[in-house]
Amino acid sequence: MPITRPQRDVLRFAPSPNGWLHLGHAYSAIFAYETAKSLGGRFLLRIEDIDTGRCRPEYEQGIYEDLAWLGLVWEEPVRRQSEHFADYEAALKRLRSMEVVYPCFATRKEIADAIAATGIGPKHWPSDPDGAPIYPGIYKDLPGGELNRLMWEGRSYAWRLDVEKALELAEKKAGGPISFLEEHGGPRGELGRIPIDPLLFGDVIIARKDVPTSYHLAVTVDDAIQGVTLVTRGQDLFPATHVHRLLQVLLDLPEPRYRHHPLVRDETGRRLSKSAKDMGLRELRADGLSPADVRRLAGI
Ligand code: GLU
């Protein structure tokens, strides 16, 4: 009988170099690293720098320095998303051929005006888990002629997922309802098989005219390309998993498991942000804290 070697888990930490790392990042990186170690798995680092306007080389350098200082070791070469736009574009092309994305020319103001015109106040209009208003559907189902005219005018646009159509197609492909596996716990203690509800996000943006990807598309494609079997990240990204799992089914990508961890909060209970200077790893290091002190402070 052939002996099959058990597959080694592949985990990753995927920061965006648009600011200096803080205690929350340290928690997330160590969580991934220690989980990989305890499972005898591999640990990768991925630089999520598709937002070329906000990402800076010095922040990327800071990531390498801070993580090395914390004692983490990752495989080389590091995947930098900005070097792989062709991979995301290929995935977008497949979604286009399935007719589950459409170009949307709406500006923020047009969206706000369309919502105002419904008479439902902006406070009562539903918003997605990131707090953005659910797209009201203007520019959806535009007649072909009108679409061509807007494209010829050179107007800027975003590719939105027609989420209802996409879910219907994905469920057909999967032969039934789709779910993802949460092994650690969502923000409300969700655990085990979670049925997906990507409608939470409405017709979410998947790519833009000038940047052929978005966080959702790039992360889904990269986790598959890098063979990631266990995604670890903060609970703030738990809802995004509904969209990622949908994209995995549509694009015939393997299904990873998920472990979302709680976020590090300051003494007032607020989550740390990139501007949380007092909890920046560079500052803590300059104050004379050791990596062990940082682990204690982060509670990991
Ligand atoms: N790049 C994302 C961030 O810095 C994390 C992506 C992920 O882990 O899925 O928040």
Residues whose N, C-alpha, C, O or C-beta is under 5 A from the ligand:
A	BS01	LIG	A14 P15 S16 E48 V219 T232 R233
